[in-house]
Amino acid sequence: MTATARSAQQSSAAFFAASDRILTERRCGDEIQAIMFVPGVVCAAFSVELGFKAMIMQAGAKAGGHNLLTLMRQRDRRGSLLPFGH
């Protein structure tokens, strides 16, 4: 895996973790800490985008743009959409 693809994969994982933290209700003392829906969804979308780009780069192609459907189709032409390590 190239360093650029590895970096994209690591960034994807970091945005996924941030999304999970943001979208999970937690207790803070006697109060429930509210979730922040929009930032959580944005982090999840960044995670998906970077994950697709990492898979595309790992396959040796150039990955660009922000259209998730285009990235998914580009990846689908190159192989399965299974996550890394599967």
C-alpha positions, 0 to 999 in steps of 0.5 A, spaced: 500 500 500 502 506 498 503 512 503 498 516 500 493 510 500 495 508 507 494 516 509 487 516 506 485 509 510 488 512 517 484 519 516 478 515 514 478 511 520 479 517 524 473 520 521 469 514 522 471 514 530 469 522 530 463 520 527 461 515 532 463 519 538 459 525 536 453 521 534 453 517 541 449 519 546 453 519 553 451 521 560 455 527 563 453 527 570 446 527 571 445 530 564 445 526 557 450 530 553 446 531 546 448 528 540 450 533 534 447 530 528 450 534 522 457 534 524 456 527 525 454 525 519 459 530 515 464 526 519 461 519 517 461 522 509 468 524 510 470 517 512 466 514 506 469 518 501 476 517 504 475 510 504 473 509 497 479 514 495 484 509 499 481 503 496 482 506 489 489 508 490 491 501 493 488 499 486 493 503 483 488 508 480 488 516 481 482 518 486 479 525 486 473 529 487 468 528 492 462 525 489 461 518 493 457 515 487 462 516 482 468 514 487 464 508 488 463 506 481 470 507 480 472 502 485 467 497 483 470 497 476 476 495 479 474 490 484 470 488 490 467 494 495 470 489 501 473 493 506 481 493 507 483 486 510 477 482 508 
